[in-house]
Amino acid sequence: MNLKEFDIAMENMLINQKDYVQNFDKWKPGPHNILYVTGFSGSGKSTLTQEYAKKYNAIPIELDMFEYGEDFSGIGIVQKCKDAIPEYKEAVDSKWKNPDGSRIDQDTVVKISHKAAKYALNLCKNDSDRLYIVEGLQLFTNYDPKMFISEPLIIKGTSALVSEFRSIKRGFKLNEKRKNKKRKIDIVKGHLKSHLPMNMKHDKILKSFKENIRS
């Protein structure tokens, strides 16, 4: 990496960019009834999704819920996936545990939940008379960017560092809500140990994702 490339990488990590908006005018009932929203964890995807869901009377779909097994869509889409995919139903109902009580390995969790999410996206696409908003960082980590070239898409421009700061604040609120006794410093250490390196890795993936959808 030369000095210019290093400067660009650091700028992307530290400084917020303008949201990337693509084909928004196509978002209407019909073949382009899904608006996709992606970006780093903590970048404001959920906030934007809820705002637009109310403004445009759209149904919000969070990709995280297919791993959690909790349905926030209001249309029972997780249950529809469970009904259609037996291995997904079994995994979610067991809380992602093997018969011996051990946790299912993360690669398998990602594979099965991704299968459910793809099924759900097809359901949304086929329900073309309604508007949907599908949000999640999984859009740029798990999907082929070329599938979004002609689709309505928003990529949040919040930097990796600012996104991390927001995630830490969210961790504080969640800790208080659950009445846990974790010290704030321990929450910060946990995020810096796991989330920040992940966001740094995702920064490279997101850059490649942007380049591919623009090509």
Disulfide bonds with the S-S distance in Angstrom:
none
